[in-house]
Amino acid sequence: MNREMKRKRTAGIALLCAVLLSAGIYGCRSSRTTVLEVGIFAGSNWDVANANSYVIIDKAVEKFESMHKNVKVHYYSGIRKEDYSEWFSRQLLRGQEPDVFMVLGEDFNQFAEIGAMKDLESLMASDPDFDSTCYYSTALQAGQYEGRQYALPYETVPTLMFVNKSLLNREGLSVPDNDWTWDDLYRICSYVTKDKDGDGLLDQFGTYNYGWTEAVYSNDAKLFDESGTESYFNDERVTEAVRFTKQIMDLNGMQKVSKDDFDSGNVAFMPLPFTEYRTYKTYPYKIKKYTKFQWDCITLPAGTEGGNTSVINTLLMGISNHTKKEQLAWEFLKLLTYDEEIQMDLFRYSQGVSVLREVTTSRETEEILQEDMEKNEKFIDNALVSDVIENGVVTPKFPKYADAITMADNEINRMIEDDDNVENSLRILQRQISKYLRR
């Protein structure tokens, strides 16, 4: 074999090796698995019994992995809600936070302020298959910070008014309509609050746990501006709400109404999250609670300046600001919060409400909600629940909110109990809160 032929043969072998090596590397790369880390907690966000806490996420994972070859979704099971914030903070400090994660309401402001969550505005705007108007506006607003969307809503829950129908029936009263007012609440409470056994102590009451914030929100009052630099505790609508709360509490004299009074069927009204209604109106949990009397839920009463409005609480989900799998994270986030099939599963396996308007108001949802009810009972109208959510109130999102509202709550409860002059006390509180916000 001459020198030229040897040279060509050597070059050919080298080229073949290069092709095989390249194919091998490509094959390796194409079969490499991408792992998407997800942060979730076990159980219910709403502190009610839930035996199906992983069913929805497992179904979503299965669906996502079937649509994305060589992608695996991983989450740690067994993290309790009460441990979740601490677990996530440790992961964040290590730089190992999940790509997609649940955000507790009490953590959202802090996570947004320190930059833990990705600003979702560009991802939302660039996705032709995404329309934010499909969400309830209040649920979507819960994930906004300083006018930007940092999280999407996953599950939402309105507050409704629990009504002890048995107690009202004994007193010859009917359940109020859903457009009832403060006057109706006061009239009923003043009538049913009494000493039934004649021992000198009240043993039947109008309300338990109805507080000044419920009254404020139903009187179309604002406590803070959006930026968290101003407060409005001396606004007439706030003053009127606090006065009304004091009138309701004064009906009980010096006695404290307890949860035991409520559970024993001796209280007419109590604000409750919708999750409590969903859990204890249906089997098997119905037999564990509120079995001594018949009950139902309606809207909260409207103030003189407001409507039948209540606070809406929303469980959020966000994307890590440091994720290297942005598009995959977005697709999974969208699947959990925007996919109608997954959102419908909230009514099958959870106790909250879908954040998608069309899912919540659908005929299928109505049928799911009615499945475990007794034949002589009808589940609360899902259209009514939808209206309550759409017209509800979302608490402000600014760094000092939690401390400011705690300060206000302590002081207002004190002034109600100590029979202070409400107007003067609220003016003083206004100055104190505003000074704190401007530090």
Order of alpha helices (4+ residues) and beta strands (2+ residues): alpha-beta-alpha-beta-alpha-beta-alpha-alpha-alpha-beta-beta-beta-alpha-alpha-beta-alpha-alpha-alpha-beta-alpha-beta-beta-alpha-alpha-beta-alpha-alpha-alpha-alpha-alpha
